[in-house]
Amino acid sequence: MKTKIVKNSSLYKWSRNFKRIQDRFYKNQYKLKRIQQIETFIKQGKFQKVYHIKQTRLDLDIPTVDNIIDCDLVLVTHQGYSRFSCKGIIRWIEGLINNNKNLYFCLNRHYLNIDNSNIGLELDDDYEKAIVQWLKLSLPDYTVKELSNRYVDKGKHFTWSVPDKHFYICKN
Amino acid sequence: MQKLIEHFDEYQMVDNNRHNYIRYRLGRIKHYYWLKNRKNKDVKLLDEYDDFIIKNLNPGKTCVFGCAGYYLDEWIKDLTVVEQWPIVKTFYPEAHIIKDRKDLYHNFQCSFDNFIVTNSRSDHWVSLEGLTEHIKNYSQTIKDNGLLFYSFRDTQIIGWNRLKTDQQKFFTNWAKNIYNETGMYCVWEDICFVDRSNPFAMDENPDTTNGNIKFIFSKNKQSHSVRL
């Protein structure tokens, strides 16, 4: 027998279909509350042209457009955006809002500050409060509205299907 | 309107072998190597971290817990595979199935020279105190001078503030200070985070398969020479 040593890498291949796999755990009988929340927000806000940046297929019932230039709301459910550096997240939001876009941003709390950098802000010890503070302090010229529920995530809240911390961000 | 769900346990999941296999498989990504290796009799795959572990094993008995380590039986003599999912028995009948880590000592007493837990999903979603509790249970089955190879991902540990904590120090301090509770000294560590010189890069912390935080602990022995 010959041994082939392979590099440590990611063997995880299911990100695009993860929600559909989890849906089948329940015979597709249920709907995630977070999905309903996004759809309701878009409907109640009368957004008609949503540009959806996604990784995992969510099967949302929302009116989408294919080009970001045409949209009235940018919706981010792509987990990768939570893996930007914290400075990167703020710069990306500023760039978007300065181009007259409204943003519904879903962040995965378990990825934030992935590069272990010093945020340089006085933040609450409570992590969930600190996330809101960090966004508000970093984006003083914008409206940052938190739309998430508070809970301790022990890996059973479907966070890898739909990121858990939801924010609506727009110009003041 | 469909019923809404927010938490895994709100409604009854399907319960059959296929479902249990898929759930097991989603959380035990190194099962991939077992699937690959059983199809190729001539060339067997091993990743660099497995190779590192194998190079550093003490002679004697080795336990691999909760991380699909049955594919390692090609390289590790006297390997005991312990899992918590009964479905494993259907494809690897030699596996020992336990319900709780506390059953480890009851089943194996203090018999292992090495113990391996590589990025085990069932160890996750606890705080560092929770990891210490897990290690207490593993330690009871490890002989003096025995080694525990323990790795996980920062993203799956809860109970801390990622925006305020120096993560390197946080995990190092934990590992260096669990001896009184567990009898295990940290003798080696490898903690890696991504470089975000490009602030818009999206890659994960290194080695999502084995975990970006890796330790070797030694039972009641403060130092150990590690082969890199």
Chai-1 contact restraints between the chains, C-beta under 6 A:
chainA,res_idxA,chainB,res_idxB,connection_type,confidence,min_distance_angstrom,max_distance_angstrom,comment,restraint_id
A,M1,B,K44,contact,1.0,0.0,6.0,A-B,restraint_1
A,K2,B,V43,contact,1.0,0.0,6.0,A-B,restraint_2
A,T3,B,K44,contact,1.0,0.0,6.0,A-B,restraint_3
A,T3,B,L46,contact,1.0,0.0,6.0,A-B,restraint_4
A,K4,B,V43,contact,1.0,0.0,6.0,A-B,restraint_5
A,K4,B,L45,contact,1.0,0.0,6.0,A-B,restraint_6
A,I5,B,L46,contact,1.0,0.0,6.0,A-B,restraint_7
A,I5,B,D51,contact,1.0,0.0,6.0,A-B,restraint_8
A,V6,B,L45,contact,1.0,0.0,6.0,A-B,restraint_9
A,V6,B,D47,contact,1.0,0.0,6.0,A-B,restraint_10
A,K7,B,E48,contact,1.0,0.0,6.0,A-B,restraint_11
A,N8,B,D47,contact,1.0,0.0,6.0,A-B,restraint_12
A,N8,B,E48,contact,1.0,0.0,6.0,A-B,restraint_13
A,N8,B,Y49,contact,1.0,0.0,6.0,A-B,restraint_14
A,N8,B,D207,contact,1.0,0.0,6.0,A-B,restraint_15
A,N8,B,N210,contact,1.0,0.0,6.0,A-B,restraint_16
A,S10,B,T208,contact,1.0,0.0,6.0,A-B,restraint_17
A,L11,B,I29,contact,1.0,0.0,6.0,A-B,restraint_18
A,L11,B,Y32,contact,1.0,0.0,6.0,A-B,restraint_19
A,L11,B,T209,contact,1.0,0.0,6.0,A-B,restraint_20
A,Y12,B,I29,contact,1.0,0.0,6.0,A-B,restraint_21
A,Y12,B,T208,contact,1.0,0.0,6.0,A-B,restraint_22
A,F25,B,M13,contact,1.0,0.0,6.0,A-B,restraint_23
A,Y26,B,Y11,contact,1.0,0.0,6.0,A-B,restraint_24
A,Y30,B,Q2,contact,1.0,0.0,6.0,A-B,restraint_25
A,Y30,B,K3,contact,1.0,0.0,6.0,A-B,restraint_26
A,Y30,B,I5,contact,1.0,0.0,6.0,A-B,restraint_27
A,Y30,B,Y11,contact,1.0,0.0,6.0,A-B,restraint_28
A,K31,B,Q2,contact,1.0,0.0,6.0,A-B,restraint_29
A,K31,B,L4,contact,1.0,0.0,6.0,A-B,restraint_30
A,K33,B,L4,contact,1.0,0.0,6.0,A-B,restraint_31
A,K33,B,E6,contact,1.0,0.0,6.0,A-B,restraint_32
A,Q36,B,L4,contact,1.0,0.0,6.0,A-B,restraint_33
A,G80,B,M202,contact,1.0,0.0,6.0,A-B,restraint_34
A,R83,B,M202,contact,1.0,0.0,6.0,A-B,restraint_35
A,F84,B,P199,contact,1.0,0.0,6.0,A-B,restraint_36
A,F84,B,F200,contact,1.0,0.0,6.0,A-B,restraint_37
A,S85,B,R196,contact,1.0,0.0,6.0,A-B,restraint_38
A,S85,B,P199,contact,1.0,0.0,6.0,A-B,restraint_39
A,K87,B,P199,contact,1.0,0.0,6.0,A-B,restraint_40
A,G88,B,P199,contact,1.0,0.0,6.0,A-B,restraint_41
A,G88,B,F200,contact,1.0,0.0,6.0,A-B,restraint_42
A,H110,B,T155,contact,1.0,0.0,6.0,A-B,restraint_43
A,L112,B,R162,contact,1.0,0.0,6.0,A-B,restraint_44
A,N113,B,R162,contact,1.0,0.0,6.0,A-B,restraint_45
A,N113,B,L163,contact,1.0,0.0,6.0,A-B,restraint_46
A,I114,B,V194,contact,1.0,0.0,6.0,A-B,restraint_47
A,D115,B,F193,contact,1.0,0.0,6.0,A-B,restraint_48
A,D115,B,V194,contact,1.0,0.0,6.0,A-B,restraint_49
A,D115,B,R196,contact,1.0,0.0,6.0,A-B,restraint_50
A,N116,B,Q167,contact,1.0,0.0,6.0,A-B,restraint_51
A,N116,B,F193,contact,1.0,0.0,6.0,A-B,restraint_52
A,I119,B,L163,contact,1.0,0.0,6.0,A-B,restraint_53
A,L123,B,L163,contact,1.0,0.0,6.0,A-B,restraint_54
A,L123,B,K164,contact,1.0,0.0,6.0,A-B,restraint_55
A,Y127,B,N161,contact,1.0,0.0,6.0,A-B,restraint_56
A,A130,B,N161,contact,1.0,0.0,6.0,A-B,restraint_57
A,A130,B,L163,contact,1.0,0.0,6.0,A-B,restraint_58
A,W134,B,L163,contact,1.0,0.0,6.0,A-B,restraint_59
A,K154,B,W125,contact,1.0,0.0,6.0,A-B,restraint_60
A,G155,B,W125,contact,1.0,0.0,6.0,A-B,restraint_61
A,K156,B,H7,contact,1.0,0.0,6.0,A-B,restraint_62
A,K156,B,F8,contact,1.0,0.0,6.0,A-B,restraint_63
A,H157,B,H7,contact,1.0,0.0,6.0,A-B,restraint_64
